[in-house]
Amino acid sequence: MATGFRNLIVYKKAFSLAMDIFELIKSYPKEEKYGLTSQIRNSSII
């Protein structure tokens, strides 16, 4: 039985997806840093 939210499979998958998104954003051009990338980053956190 899971003893905390960090042990849940759904949490682990969501966290992994968020980290993948952050890695992908690193490859975006610098001019997009405060436009599209911040929107993507914020939507992946919520």
C-alpha positions as CSV (number, residue, x, y, z in Angstrom):
1,M,0.0,0.0,0.0
2,A,1.3,3.5,-0.9
3,T,2.4,5.6,2.1
4,G,2.4,9.1,0.6
5,F,1.6,10.7,-2.7
6,R,5.2,10.5,-3.9
7,N,4.8,6.7,-4.0
8,L,1.7,6.8,-6.2
9,I,2.2,5.7,-9.8
10,V,0.2,8.6,-11.2
11,Y,2.4,11.0,-9.3
12,K,5.6,9.4,-10.6
13,K,4.3,9.5,-14.2
14,A,3.2,13.2,-13.9
15,F,6.5,14.2,-12.4
16,S,8.4,12.4,-15.2
17,L,6.3,14.1,-17.8
18,A,6.9,17.5,-16.2
19,M,10.7,16.8,-16.2
20,D,10.5,15.8,-19.9
21,I,8.8,19.1,-20.7
22,F,11.4,21.1,-18.8
23,E,14.1,19.3,-20.8
24,L,12.4,20.0,-24.1
25,I,12.0,23.7,-23.3
26,K,15.7,24.0,-22.8
27,S,16.2,23.4,-26.5
28,Y,13.8,26.3,-27.5
29,P,15.4,29.5,-28.9
30,K,16.3,32.2,-26.4
31,E,13.8,34.6,-27.9
32,E,11.0,32.3,-26.8
33,K,12.2,32.0,-23.3
34,Y,9.7,34.4,-21.8
35,G,6.9,33.8,-24.3
36,L,5.9,30.4,-25.3
37,T,8.2,28.5,-22.9
38,S,6.9,30.2,-19.8
39,Q,3.3,29.3,-20.8
40,I,4.3,25.7,-21.4
41,R,6.2,25.5,-18.2
42,N,3.3,27.0,-16.2
43,S,0.8,24.6,-17.8
44,S,2.9,21.6,-17.0
45,I,3.1,22.5,-13.3
46,I,-0.6,23.0,-12.7
